[in-house]
Amino acid sequence: MSEAVTRPGITADALLASLDPLLRAWLPRQRWFAGKGRPITDFNLVAATELLPPTAELGLLHLLLRVRQPQVPEQGGDTPAQPADCYQLLLGVRRELPPRLAPALIGHVTRGPLAGFTLYEALHDSRMSGFLLEALRVRARVGKLRFERDPRKDIADDLAPRLLTAEQSNSSLVYGDTFILKLFRRVVPGTNPDLELPLMLSRDGCPQVPAPAAWFLADIGDDEHVLGVLQPYLKGTVDGWELALRELAAERDFSGEARALGRATAEVHLALARALPTVTLGRTQLELIAEGMAERLDTAARAVPALQPYAPALHTTYEALADLGRGEETWTAQRVHGDLHLGQCLRSPAGEWSVIDFEGEPSRPPAERRMPQHPVRDVAGMLRSFDYAARSHEPWAPEWAGDCRAAYCTGYAEVTGRDPRMDPVLLRAYETDKAVYEVLYEARHRPDWLPVPLAAIKRLATNGPATEAH
């Protein structure tokens, strides 16, 4: 069902017909567009909101656009039904585009209600991005869009915006050196953990996670779609991936930072366990987890032939996980980060680590991302990240990765009292699951990187120690 908030006489169908030719060409070129390499077969306008009605000078159009594309058939299987991802677009509308906005050009509209106007990516326009901050500041409501903020947070009205260019799956605007607004590009109905978990942790007083200052949503029917979150901008911080590569290039030890990062991860896990319910993992739960991992392995092996020789050995790892439940011991599952790696961590000039981006793995269904998991899942993700960093360095630095992996686990144990290496079956299973995910991702998006997770697969299939990188 399409819903539109536009001027009288302009229907959703007419608006979409006006934009369709330009968006078909522009969308696949965007870094955050998930459907690269597949044709767009259909558009459906979920919602359209004129934040500023087009005039001779400018307009701002907010769209939630469902994009339908054919799915790539799996090797040896049928072609799945066409998925339809919903994207958030902020489109600027002008009669003429000034030279400073030339890089943001989408195209010139030749038909429909916007004929004669020029369409462009509005986030490049400071007047448009400034409107978003003002809407958050005053808690505006425009059509289906609802802007909210923490009443305890002050938002100034004179913060100059700038668009960050490093984002991939989302877009971010920095306002002054005070706030950063993360705009979700691919949106889904329901609670977004990147708002839910930081809000919960802010109430718990967890200093490792920046507290949301404001956010905005779209109310579509009975569903709520989280569209963006405004958080403090941590000036002077460097992300863990960039820092690790810098230290590697200088041949400097990183194990001290890895140990501190392990402690920060543990603090976040403890705070999440306090803030949200936990569940017990017994035989049934462990068998279901192992079954899901085995299914993901089989899917990846069908798609990536290079993975197939290792599949039988990797399945034994999941079988060992299922067998854990046959004993008397149980484990506790809780909400976790879900996609933890060096790039999701920021180090301040004072040496303190913060954890950001709680969306989880974008390829996983939203309900799955919000399910309680064993905390070792996050640990495994970080161990894989150290391995990736070491593999990106020439020459490859396996000793560096091994030292960082061990130090990270040590730091984690210093806070929780339990070293992740004390659960070797769990740790190996989750690290294997993560490496399988990486193999599929790299094969589809970055084939040149495929040897990195395949090297880990080879190690894990031959039962290499979980805290070494062979």
DARA-V585147 format. One record per backbone hydrogen bond with DSSP energy under -0.5 kcal/mol. NH is the residue of the N-H (numbers start at 1). CO is the residue of the C=O. Records with the same first field share a line. If there is no record, write none. Layout:
NH->CO ; CO
This chain:
3->46
5->48
6->4
10->7
11->9
15->11
16->12
17->13
18->14
19->15
20->16
22->19
23->19
24->20
25->21
26->22
27->23
28->24
29->26
30->27
33->30
34->32
36->33
38->35
41->39 ; 68
42->68
44->66
46->44 ; 64
47->64
48->3
49->62
50->5
51->49 ; 60
52->60
59->93
60->52
61->91
62->49
63->61 ; 89
64->47
65->63 ; 87
66->44 ; 64
67->65 ; 85
68->42 ; 66
69->83
70->39
74->78
77->74
80->78
83->69
85->67
86->187
87->65 ; 85
88->185
89->63 ; 87
91->61 ; 89
92->90 ; 120
93->59
94->118
95->56
98->96
101->98
102->99
104->101
105->102
106->119
107->119
109->107 ; 117
114->111
115->112
116->109
117->114
118->94
119->107
120->92
121->104
122->90 ; 120
124->121
125->122
126->124
128->125
129->125
130->126
131->127
132->128
133->129
134->130
135->131
136->132
137->133
138->134
139->135 ; 136
140->135
142->145
145->142
146->217
147->140
148->215
150->213
151->149
153->150
156->154
160->158
162->174
164->172
171->183
173->181
174->162
175->179
176->160 ; 174
178->175
179->175
180->231
181->173
182->180 ; 229
183->171 ; 181
184->182 ; 227
185->169
186->169
187->86 ; 185
190->224
193->191
195->192
196->192
197->193
198->193
199->195
200->196
201->197
202->198
203->199
204->200
205->201
206->201
207->205
209->206
213->230
214->230
215->148
216->228
217->146
218->225
219->144
220->218 ; 223
221->219
223->220
225->218
226->190 ; 224
227->216
228->216
229->182
230->214
231->180 ; 229
232->211
233->178
234->232
235->233
237->234
238->347
240->342 ; 345
241->342
243->239
244->240
245->241
246->242
247->243
248->244
249->245
250->246
251->248
252->247
258->254
259->255
260->256
261->257
262->258
263->259
264->260
265->261
266->262
267->263
268->264
269->265
270->266
271->267
272->268
273->269
274->270
275->271
276->272
279->333
281->331
282->280
286->282
287->283
288->284
289->285
290->286
291->287
292->288
293->289
294->290
295->291
296->292
297->293
298->294
299->295
300->296
301->297
302->298
303->299
304->300
305->303
307->304
308->304 ; 305
310->307
311->307 ; 308
312->308
314->310
315->311
316->312
317->313 ; 314
318->314
319->315
320->316
321->317
322->318
323->319
324->320 ; 321
325->321 ; 322
326->323
327->324
331->281
333->279
334->373
344->341
345->342
346->354
347->238
348->346 ; 352
351->348
354->346
355->208
356->344
361->338
364->361
369->365
370->366
371->368
373->334
377->374
378->375
379->375
380->376
381->377
382->378
383->379
384->380
385->381
386->382
387->383
388->384
389->385
390->386
391->387
392->388
393->390
395->393
397->390
401->397
402->398
403->399
404->400
405->401
406->402
407->403
408->404
409->405
410->406
411->407
412->408
413->409
414->410
415->411 ; 412
416->412
417->413
422->419
423->420
427->423
428->424
429->425
430->426
431->427
432->428
433->429
434->430
435->431
436->432
437->433
438->434
439->435
440->436
441->437
442->438
443->439
444->440
445->441
446->441 ; 442
449->446
450->447
452->449
453->449
454->450
455->451
456->452
457->453
458->454
459->455
460->456
461->457
462->458 ; 459
463->460
464->459
468->465
470->468
